[in-house]
Amino acid sequence: MPSVSSRYAHGQSFERPSGRPGPESRGPVVLMVSGGADSTALLVLAATAALDIVDGRGEAVIARERLHVLHVNHQLRGIDADEDEEFVRGLAARYGIPATVRRVDVAKLAASAQLGDTNVENVAREVRYAAANQLANELCAAAGLPRSSARILTAHTANDRAETFFMHAIKGSGAQGLSSIPRRRNRIVRPLLGRTHEQLCDLLRMRGIVWREDATNADTRYLRNFVRHEIVSLARQRNPRLFESMAATCDILSDEDAYLTQVASRAYRALERRHGQGLVALDAARLAAADVAIARRVVRMAVLDACPQCRLDARHVARILEVVAAGEGSVSLPAGADARVTYGALFVRSREAQGHADTSGWLEVPRLPGPAGASASLVAPGAAGLLSLGAGTLTARLREVSAGSAPESLARAHAREWDGLSVLLDAAACGIGQLGGRLWVSGPEVGEVLCPLGMHGQSKKLSDLLIDAKVPASERAAVPVVRAGVSGPVLWVAPLRADERARVTDASRVLLELAWRPK
């Protein structure tokens, strides 16, 4: 998110306190060059003129040794694509810039849907940026510089920005889409957004430099070409300064979108209750009370965290917020993802996580039974709650301690008798009262810790506990972990160890009996 100084300092840069230049001023600069007029102009300007690539120097000449050309041959246009490749190789050699070419059969890749998308244009874009990031990482590693020091330059212009705005408006979009193409996103910088396509073509003509023309750019069956030739040209008849006015609008939308995203990120962290492989759980009640502008963004963040390949539309987000407001329900999402509200939490799962849905769920704990005859130690138990999982079955019930008994001794004897497959815990310490409640059961989470019973309050990583118990890595995800709630503390890792904080003491009056019956 740009500050006032960075936006309105007109390219002036600020010195670092140490006086030494940062790694950004030495990092590799990858030029994405297709061979068209805009990318050809980008290569020429990067090699011969001053550009602001957001490396802390403002508008400045880029050292030639930092430059590296990348061309991706999508193999979509036969001999024309091969000629584009040769043109880019020759142009890079003319300016003494090393060039890397990646050849990818995009049509085959789209048909196989390996990237979760069958749209050839979308797949081609994903392939280009993946190749650019890979090359930037390789160059940083070779130079011994952090990856953040690299810059990836694209040749997007003011024309592209206006066209993208109209494309998103036609398809339906929020503020992020209408802000169009940002000047910078992480390492990706677009230094030509302030120039038009016509200006770049004039520059190349004055220097006697030719470029490649893609015949498909005239095909208005493609949405961008339709917008370019039909909508933008018509709008420019009414406002000849269309690109300048739309650039100002997009800058405002982009800045405000970045601010709202920052606010939403903080809200997301506050609402998050569980975050695992392909699974995100949020506090549904607090999400329902949030401002709708923030809630929309939080939902998008949750879905993309759980399922990065899921392409959300506004209608998907609206439907999720409807079930959040209702307090129950489910929504099917693209790429096989699923959003479901149950027991006060919004669970978002990817297709893969749904395949392991039988490793998690709510374990109901029924209330204590009515008056019953007392045995020598415990009042007769009532009904048991049951949760069937893929690897076995968990049961839970409450038992009231009889007067004069020794609860702590009973708990130890119970554990010995059942050889760890059943435990007695202090119900109150587990957050369960005499009226019962529910416990959340799911697999181990990354970085999760507990205080194993018998270690006198010392904490231990759950992953270390599983390793010490010699649980095979392939089976660890199916180990049931009973928690006091979606974001609550660990109570029992069945059937390995209970948590010290839930242990039975002689002051305990209501006990929680948990049992695990493996298949």
Secondary structure by P-SEA (a helix, b strand, c coil): cccccccccccbbbbccccccccccccbbbbbccccaaaaaaaaaaacccccccccccccccccccbbbbbbcccccaaaaaaaaaaaaaaaaaabbbbbbbbbaaaaaaaacccccccaaaaaaaaaaaaaaaaaaaaaaaaccccccbbbbbbccaaaaaaaaaaaaaacccccccccccccccccccccccccaaaaaaaaaaabbbbbbcccccccccaaaaaacccaaaaaaaccaaaaaaaaaaaaaaaaaaaaaaaaaaaaaaacccccccbbbcaaaaaaaccaaaaaaaaaaaaaaacccccccaaaaaaaaaaaaacccccccccbbbbbbcccbbbbbcaaaaaacccbbbbbbbccccbbbbccccccccbbbbbbcccbbbbbbbbbbcccccaaaaaaaaaaaaccccccccccccccccccbbbbbbcccccccccccccccbbbbaaaaaaaacccccccccbbbbcccccccccccccccccccccccccccbbbbbbbbcc
